[in-house]
């Protein structure tokens, strides 16, 4: 009872073709195919543009220098605190 048989699908397709017409269904199919092709091309272009960026060497950042700076700051702060006594 709960499953859809082949005859149900045939009836649904017949009603859809009567409502929309075969020309409209063909144009919808063509538009859908073009959209899928455009999506695949876009994904392929994005994958090509990302690959060279991932292979590029990374520039040193300020985050890497942060431990040295914090050590220098701590030394200066300790010296200033010691001198103020």
PDB file of N, CA, C and O in Angstrom, chain B, residues numbered from 101:
ATOM      1  N   UNK B 101       0.811  -1.191   0.000  1.00  0.00           N
ATOM      2  CA  UNK B 101       0.000   0.000   0.000  1.00  0.00           C
ATOM      3  C   UNK B 101       0.861   1.264   0.000  1.00  0.00           C
ATOM      4  O   UNK B 101       0.567   2.205  -0.738  1.00  0.00           O
ATOM      5  N   UNK B 102       1.920   1.302   0.817  1.00  0.00           N
ATOM      6  CA  UNK B 102       2.709   2.509   0.957  1.00  0.00           C
ATOM      7  C   UNK B 102       3.696   2.743  -0.175  1.00  0.00           C
ATOM      8  O   UNK B 102       4.161   3.867  -0.361  1.00  0.00           O
ATOM      9  N   UNK B 103       4.026   1.703  -0.935  1.00  0.00           N
ATOM     10  CA  UNK B 103       5.028   1.877  -1.981  1.00  0.00           C
ATOM     11  C   UNK B 103       4.381   2.391  -3.264  1.00  0.00           C
ATOM     12  O   UNK B 103       3.199   2.161  -3.522  1.00  0.00           O
ATOM     13  N   UNK B 104       5.179   3.084  -4.051  1.00  0.00           N
ATOM     14  CA  UNK B 104       4.689   3.634  -5.317  1.00  0.00           C
ATOM     15  C   UNK B 104       5.098   2.677  -6.429  1.00  0.00           C
ATOM     16  O   UNK B 104       6.283   2.396  -6.607  1.00  0.00           O
ATOM     17  N   UNK B 105       4.128   2.182  -7.168  1.00  0.00           N
ATOM     18  CA  UNK B 105       4.414   1.236  -8.245  1.00  0.00           C
ATOM     19  C   UNK B 105       4.735   1.996  -9.527  1.00  0.00           C
ATOM     20  O   UNK B 105       4.639   3.222  -9.572  1.00  0.00           O
ATOM     21  N   UNK B 106       5.111   1.271 -10.553  1.00  0.00           N
ATOM     22  CA  UNK B 106       5.439   1.869 -11.846  1.00  0.00           C
ATOM     23  C   UNK B 106       4.224   2.564 -12.442  1.00  0.00           C
ATOM     24  O   UNK B 106       4.365   3.572 -13.135  1.00  0.00           O
ATOM     25  N   UNK B 107       3.046   2.043 -12.182  1.00  0.00           N
ATOM     26  CA  UNK B 107       1.826   2.640 -12.730  1.00  0.00           C
ATOM     27  C   UNK B 107       1.553   4.004 -12.104  1.00  0.00           C
ATOM     28  O   UNK B 107       1.025   4.896 -12.768  1.00  0.00           O
ATOM     29  N   UNK B 108       1.899   4.169 -10.864  1.00  0.00           N
ATOM     30  CA  UNK B 108       1.744   5.484 -10.242  1.00  0.00           C
ATOM     31  C   UNK B 108       2.655   6.502 -10.929  1.00  0.00           C
ATOM     32  O   UNK B 108       2.239   7.630 -11.194  1.00  0.00           O
ATOM     33  N   UNK B 109       3.890   6.106 -11.216  1.00  0.00           N
ATOM     34  CA  UNK B 109       4.832   7.000 -11.891  1.00  0.00           C
ATOM     35  C   UNK B 109       4.350   7.337 -13.297  1.00  0.00           C
ATOM     36  O   UNK B 109       4.486   8.478 -13.739  1.00  0.00           O
ATOM     37  N   UNK B 110       3.791   6.363 -14.000  1.00  0.00           N
ATOM     38  CA  UNK B 110       3.276   6.605 -15.350  1.00  0.00           C
ATOM     39  C   UNK B 110       2.143   7.627 -15.301  1.00  0.00           C
ATOM     40  O   UNK B 110       2.086   8.534 -16.133  1.00  0.00           O
ATOM     41  N   UNK B 111       1.266   7.488 -14.357  1.00  0.00           N
ATOM     42  CA  UNK B 111       0.148   8.427 -14.228  1.00  0.00           C
ATOM     43  C   UNK B 111       0.655   9.826 -13.876  1.00  0.00           C
ATOM     44  O   UNK B 111       0.168  10.815 -14.422  1.00  0.00           O
ATOM     45  N   UNK B 112       1.629   9.914 -12.970  1.00  0.00           N
ATOM     46  CA  UNK B 112       2.193  11.213 -12.595  1.00  0.00           C
ATOM     47  C   UNK B 112       2.864  11.866 -13.799  1.00  0.00           C
ATOM     48  O   UNK B 112       2.672  13.059 -14.030  1.00  0.00           O
ATOM     49  N   UNK B 113       3.644  11.116 -14.567  1.00  0.00           N
ATOM     50  CA  UNK B 113       4.307  11.666 -15.755  1.00  0.00           C
ATOM     51  C   UNK B 113       3.296  12.103 -16.806  1.00  0.00           C
ATOM     52  O   UNK B 113       3.493  13.128 -17.459  1.00  0.00           O
ATOM     53  N   UNK B 114       2.229  11.352 -16.978  1.00  0.00           N
ATOM     54  CA  UNK B 114       1.180  11.712 -17.929  1.00  0.00           C
ATOM     55  C   UNK B 114       0.514  13.028 -17.525  1.00  0.00           C
ATOM     56  O   UNK B 114       0.280  13.888 -18.374  1.00  0.00           O
ATOM     57  N   UNK B 115       0.213  13.188 -16.264  1.00  0.00           N
ATOM     58  CA  UNK B 115      -0.421  14.423 -15.782  1.00  0.00           C
ATOM     59  C   UNK B 115       0.531  15.605 -15.925  1.00  0.00           C
ATOM     60  O   UNK B 115       0.116  16.689 -16.336  1.00  0.00           O
ATOM     61  N   UNK B 116       1.796  15.406 -15.590  1.00  0.00           N
ATOM     62  CA  UNK B 116       2.780  16.487 -15.707  1.00  0.00           C
ATOM     63  C   UNK B 116       2.940  16.903 -17.160  1.00  0.00           C
ATOM     64  O   UNK B 116       3.008  18.097 -17.451  1.00  0.00           O
ATOM     65  N   UNK B 117       3.000  15.938 -18.084  1.00  0.00           N
ATOM     66  CA  UNK B 117       3.144  16.278 -19.504  1.00  0.00           C
ATOM     67  C   UNK B 117       1.896  16.978 -20.032  1.00  0.00           C
ATOM     68  O   UNK B 117       2.004  17.837 -20.907  1.00  0.00           O
ATOM     69  N   UNK B 118       0.725  16.634 -19.528  1.00  0.00           N
ATOM     70  CA  UNK B 118      -0.496  17.329 -19.947  1.00  0.00           C
ATOM     71  C   UNK B 118      -0.543  18.757 -19.412  1.00  0.00           C
ATOM     72  O   UNK B 118      -0.992  19.667 -20.108  1.00  0.00           O
ATOM     73  N   UNK B 119      -0.087  18.954 -18.193  1.00  0.00           N
ATOM     74  CA  UNK B 119      -0.136  20.283 -17.587  1.00  0.00           C
ATOM     75  C   UNK B 119       0.891  21.215 -18.218  1.00  0.00           C
ATOM     76  O   UNK B 119       0.558  22.343 -18.581  1.00  0.00           O
ATOM     77  N   UNK B 120       2.127  20.763 -18.354  1.00  0.00           N
ATOM     78  CA  UNK B 120       3.196  21.631 -18.832  1.00  0.00           C
ATOM     79  C   UNK B 120       3.407  21.550 -20.334  1.00  0.00           C
ATOM     80  O   UNK B 120       3.873  22.524 -20.924  1.00  0.00           O
ATOM     81  N   UNK B 121       3.094  20.466 -20.963  1.00  0.00           N
ATOM     82  CA  UNK B 121       3.344  20.298 -22.387  1.00  0.00           C
ATOM     83  C   UNK B 121       4.745  19.780 -22.628  1.00  0.00           C
ATOM     84  O   UNK B 121       5.652  20.015 -21.829  1.00  0.00           O
ATOM     85  N   UNK B 122       4.920  19.069 -23.741  1.00  0.00           N
ATOM     86  CA  UNK B 122       6.216  18.442 -24.005  1.00  0.00           C
ATOM     87  C   UNK B 122       7.285  19.464 -24.361  1.00  0.00           C
ATOM     88  O   UNK B 122       8.450  19.268 -24.015  1.00  0.00           O
ATOM     89  N   UNK B 123       6.922  20.562 -25.050  1.00  0.00           N
ATOM     90  CA  UNK B 123       7.925  21.578 -25.401  1.00  0.00           C
ATOM     91  C   UNK B 123       8.478  22.252 -24.148  1.00  0.00           C
ATOM     92  O   UNK B 123       9.679  22.497 -24.039  1.00  0.00           O
ATOM     93  N   UNK B 124       7.603  22.541 -23.225  1.00  0.00           N
ATOM     94  CA  UNK B 124       8.036  23.174 -21.977  1.00  0.00           C
ATOM     95  C   UNK B 124       8.936  22.233 -21.177  1.00  0.00           C
ATOM     96  O   UNK B 124       9.930  22.666 -20.595  1.00  0.00           O
ATOM     97  N   UNK B 125       8.585  20.942 -21.149  1.00  0.00           N
ATOM     98  CA  UNK B 125       9.412  19.971 -20.422  1.00  0.00           C
ATOM     99  C   UNK B 125      10.782  19.821 -21.072  1.00  0.00           C
ATOM    100  O   UNK B 125      11.786  19.680 -20.374  1.00  0.00           O
ATOM    101  N   UNK B 126      10.833  19.851 -22.429  1.00  0.00           N
ATOM    102  CA  UNK B 126      12.131  19.771 -23.111  1.00  0.00           C
ATOM    103  C   UNK B 126      12.990  20.986 -22.789  1.00  0.00           C
ATOM    104  O   UNK B 126      14.193  20.854 -22.565  1.00  0.00           O
ATOM    105  N   UNK B 127      12.385  22.163 -22.766  1.00  0.00           N
ATOM    106  CA  UNK B 127      13.174  23.365 -22.470  1.00  0.00           C
ATOM    107  C   UNK B 127      13.644  23.366 -21.009  1.00  0.00           C
ATOM    108  O   UNK B 127      14.747  23.820 -20.707  1.00  0.00           O
ATOM    109  N   UNK B 128      12.808  22.862 -20.122  1.00  0.00           N
ATOM    110  CA  UNK B 128      13.223  22.756 -18.714  1.00  0.00           C
ATOM    111  C   UNK B 128      14.388  21.783 -18.586  1.00  0.00           C
ATOM    112  O   UNK B 128      15.334  22.039 -17.841  1.00  0.00           O
ATOM    113  N   UNK B 129      14.324  20.662 -19.315  1.00  0.00           N
ATOM    114  CA  UNK B 129      15.423  19.687 -19.291  1.00  0.00           C
ATOM    115  C   UNK B 129      16.715  20.281 -19.820  1.00  0.00           C
ATOM    116  O   UNK B 129      17.784  20.050 -19.256  1.00  0.00           O
ATOM    117  N   UNK B 130      16.621  21.053 -20.912  1.00  0.00           N
ATOM    118  CA  UNK B 130      17.813  21.705 -21.464  1.00  0.00           C
ATOM    119  C   UNK B 130      18.391  22.736 -20.521  1.00  0.00           C
ATOM    120  O   UNK B 130      19.607  22.835 -20.360  1.00  0.00           O
ATOM    121  N   UNK B 131      17.509  23.507 -19.897  1.00  0.00           N
ATOM    122  CA  UNK B 131      17.971  24.508 -18.927  1.00  0.00           C
ATOM    123  C   UNK B 131      18.633  23.854 -17.722  1.00  0.00           C
ATOM    124  O   UNK B 131      19.648  24.338 -17.220  1.00  0.00           O
ATOM    125  N   UNK B 132      18.056  22.759 -17.266  1.00  0.00           N
ATOM    126  CA  UNK B 132      18.629  22.041 -16.125  1.00  0.00           C
ATOM    127  C   UNK B 132      20.002  21.468 -16.481  1.00  0.00           C
ATOM    128  O   UNK B 132      20.933  21.532 -15.678  1.00  0.00           O
ATOM    129  N   UNK B 133      20.123  20.906 -17.689  1.00  0.00           N
ATOM    130  CA  UNK B 133      21.417  20.380 -18.136  1.00  0.00           C
ATOM    131  C   UNK B 133      22.467  21.478 -18.244  1.00  0.00           C
ATOM    132  O   UNK B 133      23.620  21.273 -17.866  1.00  0.00           O
ATOM    133  N   UNK B 134      22.071  22.651 -18.761  1.00  0.00           N
ATOM    134  CA  UNK B 134      23.001  23.776 -18.860  1.00  0.00           C
ATOM    135  C   UNK B 134      23.435  24.275 -17.492  1.00  0.00           C
ATOM    136  O   UNK B 134      24.591  24.651 -17.296  1.00  0.00           O
ATOM    137  N   UNK B 135      22.508  24.277 -16.555  1.00  0.00           N
ATOM    138  CA  UNK B 135      22.843  24.722 -15.198  1.00  0.00           C
ATOM    139  C   UNK B 135      23.820  23.763 -14.535  1.00  0.00           C
ATOM    140  O   UNK B 135      24.747  24.194 -13.850  1.00  0.00           O
ATOM    141  N   UNK B 136      23.619  22.476 -14.733  1.00  0.00           N
ATOM    142  CA  UNK B 136      24.534  21.482 -14.149  1.00  0.00           C
ATOM    143  C   UNK B 136      25.915  21.611 -14.772  1.00  0.00           C
ATOM    144  O   UNK B 136      26.922  21.532 -14.069  1.00  0.00           O
ATOM    145  N   UNK B 137      25.972  21.812 -16.097  1.00  0.00           N
ATOM    146  CA  UNK B 137      27.262  21.970 -16.777  1.00  0.00           C
ATOM    147  C   UNK B 137      27.977  23.231 -16.283  1.00  0.00           C
ATOM    148  O   UNK B 137      29.184  23.206 -16.045  1.00  0.00           O
ATOM    149  N   UNK B 138      27.240  24.322 -16.130  1.00  0.00           N
ATOM    150  CA  UNK B 138      27.831  25.555 -15.613  1.00  0.00           C
ATOM    151  C   UNK B 138      28.353  25.390 -14.197  1.00  0.00           C
ATOM    152  O   UNK B 138      29.407  25.924 -13.852  1.00  0.00           O
ATOM    153  N   UNK B 139      27.622  24.654 -13.381  1.00  0.00           N
ATOM    154  CA  UNK B 139      28.061  24.399 -12.008  1.00  0.00           C
ATOM    155  C   UNK B 139      29.346  23.592 -11.994  1.00  0.00           C
ATOM    156  O   UNK B 139      30.267  23.901 -11.239  1.00  0.00           O
ATOM    157  N   UNK B 140      29.417  22.552 -12.830  1.00  0.00           N
ATOM    158  CA  UNK B 140      30.631  21.731 -12.889  1.00  0.00           C
ATOM    159  C   UNK B 140      31.818  22.552 -13.365  1.00  0.00           C
ATOM    160  O   UNK B 140      32.918  22.414 -12.831  1.00  0.00           O
ATOM    161  N   UNK B 141      31.609  23.416 -14.376  1.00  0.00           N
ATOM    162  CA  UNK B 141      32.699  24.263 -14.856  1.00  0.00           C
ATOM    163  C   UNK B 141      33.155  25.234 -13.770  1.00  0.00           C
ATOM    164  O   UNK B 141      34.351  25.484 -13.621  1.00  0.00           O
ATOM    165  N   UNK B 142      32.213  25.775 -13.019  1.00  0.00           N
ATOM    166  CA  UNK B 142      32.563  26.690 -11.933  1.00  0.00           C
ATOM    167  C   UNK B 142      33.352  26.008 -10.841  1.00  0.00           C
ATOM    168  O   UNK B 142      34.304  26.580 -10.310  1.00  0.00           O
ATOM    169  N   UNK B 143      32.967  24.794 -10.500  1.00  0.00           N
ATOM    170  CA  UNK B 143      33.696  24.041  -9.474  1.00  0.00           C
ATOM    171  C   UNK B 143      35.090  23.703  -9.973  1.00  0.00           C
ATOM    172  O   UNK B 143      36.057  23.774  -9.214  1.00  0.00           O
ATOM    173  N   UNK B 144      35.199  23.335 -11.240  1.00  0.00           N
ATOM    174  CA  UNK B 144      36.500  22.993 -11.809  1.00  0.00           C
ATOM    175  C   UNK B 144      37.405  24.221 -11.833  1.00  0.00           C
ATOM    176  O   UNK B 144      38.591  24.114 -11.523  1.00  0.00           O
ATOM    177  N   UNK B 145      36.861  25.398 -12.199  1.00  0.00           N
ATOM    178  CA  UNK B 145      37.650  26.628 -12.209  1.00  0.00           C
ATOM    179  C   UNK B 145      38.111  27.001 -10.808  1.00  0.00           C
ATOM    180  O   UNK B 145      39.249  27.436 -10.629  1.00  0.00           O
ATOM    181  N   UNK B 146      37.247  26.837  -9.816  1.00  0.00           N
ATOM    182  CA  UNK B 146      37.629  27.133  -8.438  1.00  0.00           C
ATOM    183  C   UNK B 146      38.731  26.201  -7.960  1.00  0.00           C
ATOM    184  O   UNK B 146      39.647  26.630  -7.258  1.00  0.00           O
ATOM    185  N   UNK B 147      38.651  24.934  -8.333  1.00  0.00           N
ATOM    186  CA  UNK B 147      39.674  23.973  -7.917  1.00  0.00           C
ATOM    187  C   UNK B 147      41.014  24.309  -8.561  1.00  0.00           C
ATOM    188  O   UNK B 147      42.059  24.139  -7.933  1.00  0.00           O
ATOM    189  N   UNK B 148      40.998  24.787  -9.815  1.00  0.00           N
ATOM    190  CA  UNK B 148      42.241  25.155 -10.489  1.00  0.00           C
ATOM    191  C   UNK B 148      42.850  26.407  -9.875  1.00  0.00           C
ATOM    192  O   UNK B 148      44.072  26.503  -9.762  1.00  0.00           O
ATOM    193  N   UNK B 149      42.028  27.363  -9.478  1.00  0.00           N
ATOM    194  CA  UNK B 149      42.561  28.601  -8.926  1.00  0.00           C
ATOM    195  C   UNK B 149      43.047  28.429  -7.490  1.00  0.00           C
ATOM    196  O   UNK B 149      43.902  29.194  -7.042  1.00  0.00           O
ATOM    197  N   UNK B 150      42.537  27.463  -6.769  1.00  0.00           N
ATOM    198  CA  UNK B 150      42.946  27.239  -5.382  1.00  0.00           C
ATOM    199  C   UNK B 150      44.277  26.507  -5.316  1.00  0.00           C
ATOM    200  O   UNK B 150      45.065  26.762  -4.405  1.00  0.00           O
ATOM    201  N   UNK B 151      44.552  25.612  -6.246  1.00  0.00           N
ATOM    202  CA  UNK B 151      45.755  24.781  -6.200  1.00  0.00           C
ATOM    203  C   UNK B 151      47.047  25.602  -6.195  1.00  0.00           C
ATOM    204  O   UNK B 151      47.913  25.317  -5.367  1.00  0.00           O
ATOM    205  N   UNK B 152      47.238  26.612  -7.072  1.00  0.00           N
ATOM    206  CA  UNK B 152      48.495  27.364  -7.023  1.00  0.00           C
ATOM    207  C   UNK B 152      48.667  28.141  -5.724  1.00  0.00           C
ATOM    208  O   UNK B 152      49.793  28.300  -5.254  1.00  0.00           O
ATOM    209  N   UNK B 153      47.607  28.615  -5.149  1.00  0.00           N
ATOM    210  CA  UNK B 153      47.710  29.375  -3.908  1.00  0.00           C
ATOM    211  C   UNK B 153      48.182  28.469  -2.778  1.00  0.00           C
ATOM    212  O   UNK B 153      48.957  28.899  -1.924  1.00  0.00           O
ATOM    213  N   UNK B 154      47.723  27.225  -2.764  1.00  0.00           N
ATOM    214  CA  UNK B 154      48.105  26.295  -1.710  1.00  0.00           C
ATOM    215  C   UNK B 154      49.578  25.904  -1.826  1.00  0.00           C
ATOM    216  O   UNK B 154      50.212  25.589  -0.819  1.00  0.00           O
ATOM    217  N   UNK B 155      50.131  25.921  -3.049  1.00  0.00           N
ATOM    218  CA  UNK B 155      51.522  25.547  -3.245  1.00  0.00           C
ATOM    219  C   UNK B 155      52.486  26.698  -2.976  1.00  0.00           C
ATOM    220  O   UNK B 155      53.689  26.470  -2.849  1.00  0.00           O
ATOM    221  N   UNK B 156      51.988  27.920  -2.887  1.00  0.00           N
ATOM    222  CA  UNK B 156      52.846  29.072  -2.680  1.00  0.00           C
ATOM    223  C   UNK B 156      53.424  29.041  -1.263  1.00  0.00           C
ATOM    224  O   UNK B 156      52.741  28.631  -0.324  1.00  0.00           O
ATOM    225  N   UNK B 157      54.680  29.472  -1.106  1.00  0.00           N
ATOM    226  CA  UNK B 157      55.263  29.498   0.247  1.00  0.00           C
ATOM    227  C   UNK B 157      54.557  30.549   1.098  1.00  0.00           C
ATOM    228  O   UNK B 157      54.136  31.592   0.598  1.00  0.00           O
ATOM    229  N   UNK B 158      54.441  30.266   2.351  1.00  0.00           N
ATOM    230  CA  UNK B 158      53.766  31.174   3.268  1.00  0.00           C
ATOM    231  C   UNK B 158      54.727  32.248   3.756  1.00  0.00           C
ATOM    232  O   UNK B 158      55.888  31.966   4.053  1.00  0.00           O
ATOM    233  N   UNK B 159      54.244  33.457   3.834  1.00  0.00           N
ATOM    234  CA  UNK B 159      55.054  34.566   4.320  1.00  0.00           C
ATOM    235  C   UNK B 159      55.112  34.510   5.842  1.00  0.00           C
ATOM    236  O   UNK B 159      54.145  34.095   6.481  1.00  0.00           O
ATOM    237  N   UNK B 160      56.231  34.919   6.430  1.00  0.00           N
ATOM    238  CA  UNK B 160      56.290  34.939   7.897  1.00  0.00           C
ATOM    239  C   UNK B 160      55.282  35.953   8.423  1.00  0.00           C
ATOM    240  O   UNK B 160      55.065  37.003   7.817  1.00  0.00           O
ATOM    241  N   UNK B 161      54.689  35.636   9.526  1.00  0.00           N
ATOM    242  CA  UNK B 161      53.661  36.526  10.061  1.00  0.00           C
ATOM    243  C   UNK B 161      54.103  37.096  11.398  1.00  0.00           C
ATOM    244  O   UNK B 161      55.088  36.660  11.995  1.00  0.00           O
ATOM    245  N   UNK B 162      53.354  38.067  11.839  1.00  0.00           N
ATOM    246  CA  UNK B 162      53.655  38.697  13.121  1.00  0.00           C
ATOM    247  C   UNK B 162      53.387  37.747  14.277  1.00  0.00           C
ATOM    248  O   UNK B 162      53.939  37.913  15.365  1.00  0.00           O
ATOM    249  N   UNK B 163      52.548  36.761  14.046  1.00  0.00           N
ATOM    250  CA  UNK B 163      52.239  35.799  15.103  1.00  0.00           C
ATOM    251  C   UNK B 163      53.480  34.990  15.459  1.00  0.00           C
ATOM    252  O   UNK B 163      53.679  34.634  16.620  1.00  0.00           O
ATOM    253  N   UNK B 164      54.312  34.700  14.467  1.00  0.00           N
ATOM    254  CA  UNK B 164      55.528  33.940  14.737  1.00  0.00           C
ATOM    255  C   UNK B 164      56.510  34.747  15.583  1.00  0.00           C
ATOM    256  O   UNK B 164      57.288  34.180  16.349  1.00  0.00           O
ATOM    257  N   UNK B 165      56.472  36.077  15.441  1.00  0.00           N
ATOM    258  CA  UNK B 165      57.368  36.930  16.210  1.00  0.00           C
ATOM    259  C   UNK B 165      56.825  37.236  17.603  1.00  0.00           C
ATOM    260  O   UNK B 165      57.544  37.804  18.425  1.00  0.00           O
ATOM    261  N   UNK B 166      55.600  36.880  17.880  1.00  0.00           N
ATOM    262  CA  UNK B 166      54.950  37.227  19.139  1.00  0.00           C
ATOM    263  C   UNK B 166      55.684  36.690  20.370  1.00  0.00           C
ATOM    264  O   UNK B 166      55.799  37.429  21.348  1.00  0.00           O
ATOM    265  N   UNK B 167      56.186  35.456  20.387  1.00  0.00           N
ATOM    266  CA  UNK B 167      56.894  35.007  21.598  1.00  0.00           C
ATOM    267  C   UNK B 167      58.137  35.841  21.909  1.00  0.00           C
ATOM    268  O   UNK B 167      58.428  36.114  23.074  1.00  0.00           O
ATOM    269  N   UNK B 168      58.869  36.245  20.868  1.00  0.00           N
ATOM    270  CA  UNK B 168      60.056  37.066  21.105  1.00  0.00           C
ATOM    271  C   UNK B 168      59.656  38.418  21.685  1.00  0.00           C
ATOM    272  O   UNK B 168      60.286  38.915  22.618  1.00  0.00           O
ATOM    273  N   UNK B 169      58.615  38.999  21.131  1.00  0.00           N
ATOM    274  CA  UNK B 169      58.166  40.300  21.613  1.00  0.00           C
ATOM    275  C   UNK B 169      57.666  40.210  23.048  1.00  0.00           C
ATOM    276  O   UNK B 169      57.944  41.088  23.864  1.00  0.00           O
ATOM    277  N   UNK B 170      56.936  39.158  23.351  1.00  0.00           N
ATOM    278  CA  UNK B 170      56.416  39.043  24.718  1.00  0.00           C
ATOM    279  C   UNK B 170      57.556  38.818  25.705  1.00  0.00           C
ATOM    280  O   UNK B 170      57.481  39.282  26.842  1.00  0.00           O
ATOM    281  N   UNK B 171      58.608  38.115  25.294  1.00  0.00           N
ATOM    282  CA  UNK B 171      59.762  37.906  26.166  1.00  0.00           C
ATOM    283  C   UNK B 171      60.481  39.227  26.410  1.00  0.00           C
ATOM    284  O   UNK B 171      60.872  39.532  27.537  1.00  0.00           O
ATOM    285  N   UNK B 172      60.656  40.019  25.331  1.00  0.00           N
ATOM    286  CA  UNK B 172      61.295  41.323  25.480  1.00  0.00           C
ATOM    287  C   UNK B 172      60.461  42.229  26.381  1.00  0.00           C
ATOM    288  O   UNK B 172      61.007  42.937  27.228  1.00  0.00           O
ATOM    289  N   UNK B 173      59.146  42.208  26.203  1.00  0.00           N
ATOM    290  CA  UNK B 173      58.260  43.032  27.019  1.00  0.00           C
ATOM    291  C   UNK B 173      58.342  42.621  28.484  1.00  0.00           C
ATOM    292  O   UNK B 173      58.388  43.471  29.374  1.00  0.00           O
ATOM    293  N   UNK B 174      58.361  41.327  28.724  1.00  0.00           N
ATOM    294  CA  UNK B 174      58.443  40.841  30.108  1.00  0.00           C
ATOM    295  C   UNK B 174      59.761  41.257  30.738  1.00  0.00           C
ATOM    296  O   UNK B 174      59.797  41.623  31.912  1.00  0.00           O
ATOM    297  N   UNK B 175      60.851  41.206  29.968  1.00  0.00           N
ATOM    298  CA  UNK B 175      62.157  41.602  30.505  1.00  0.00           C
ATOM    299  C   UNK B 175      62.176  43.091  30.832  1.00  0.00           C
ATOM    300  O   UNK B 175      62.681  43.497  31.878  1.00  0.00           O
ATOM    301  N   UNK B 176      61.617  43.911  29.924  1.00  0.00           N
ATOM    302  CA  UNK B 176      61.585  45.350  30.176  1.00  0.00           C
ATOM    303  C   UNK B 176      60.696  45.682  31.370  1.00  0.00           C
ATOM    304  O   UNK B 176      61.027  46.557  32.170  1.00  0.00           O
ATOM    305  N   UNK B 177      59.581  44.992  31.487  1.00  0.00           N
ATOM    306  CA  UNK B 177      58.662  45.237  32.598  1.00  0.00           C
ATOM    307  C   UNK B 177      59.312  44.846  33.919  1.00  0.00           C
ATOM    308  O   UNK B 177      59.181  45.556  34.915  1.00  0.00           O
ATOM    309  N   UNK B 178      60.006  43.725  33.924  1.00  0.00           N
ATOM    310  CA  UNK B 178      60.672  43.283  35.153  1.00  0.00           C
ATOM    311  C   UNK B 178      61.782  44.252  35.534  1.00  0.00           C
ATOM    312  O   UNK B 178      61.962  44.557  36.713  1.00  0.00           O
ATOM    313  N   UNK B 179      62.532  44.740  34.539  1.00  0.00           N
ATOM    314  CA  UNK B 179      63.608  45.701  34.806  1.00  0.00           C
ATOM    315  C   UNK B 179      63.028  47.006  35.331  1.00  0.00           C
ATOM    316  O   UNK B 179      63.565  47.589  36.272  1.00  0.00           O
ATOM    317  N   UNK B 180      61.932  47.469  34.728  1.00  0.00           N
ATOM    318  CA  UNK B 180      61.303  48.717  35.170  1.00  0.00           C
ATOM    319  C   UNK B 180      60.748  48.566  36.582  1.00  0.00           C
ATOM    320  O   UNK B 180      60.841  49.497  37.381  1.00  0.00           O
ATOM    321  N   UNK B 181      60.182  47.426  36.896  1.00  0.00           N
ATOM    322  CA  UNK B 181      59.643  47.196  38.242  1.00  0.00           C
ATOM    323  C   UNK B 181      60.776  47.133  39.257  1.00  0.00           C
ATOM    324  O   UNK B 181      60.634  47.619  40.379  1.00  0.00           O
ATOM    325  N   UNK B 182      61.899  46.537  38.868  1.00  0.00           N
ATOM    326  CA  UNK B 182      63.042  46.427  39.767  1.00  0.00           C
ATOM    327  C   UNK B 182      63.677  47.799  39.999  1.00  0.00           C
ATOM    328  O   UNK B 182      64.102  48.103  41.113  1.00  0.00           O
ATOM    329  N   UNK B 183      63.744  48.634  38.947  1.00  0.00           N
ATOM    330  CA  UNK B 183      64.343  49.961  39.075  1.00  0.00           C
ATOM    331  C   UNK B 183      63.474  50.901  39.904  1.00  0.00           C
ATOM    332  O   UNK B 183      64.000  51.808  40.549  1.00  0.00           O
ATOM    333  N   UNK B 184      62.171  50.707  39.903  1.00  0.00           N
ATOM    334  CA  UNK B 184      61.282  51.619  40.631  1.00  0.00           C
ATOM    335  C   UNK B 184      61.311  51.367  42.130  1.00  0.00           C
ATOM    336  O   UNK B 184      60.809  52.199  42.885  1.00  0.00           O
ATOM    337  N   UNK B 185      61.865  50.277  42.589  1.00  0.00           N
ATOM    338  CA  UNK B 185      61.924  49.985  44.029  1.00  0.00           C
ATOM    339  C   UNK B 185      62.962  50.763  44.687  1.00  0.00           C
ATOM    340  O   UNK B 185      63.150  50.642  45.898  1.00  0.00           O
TER     341      UNK B 185
END
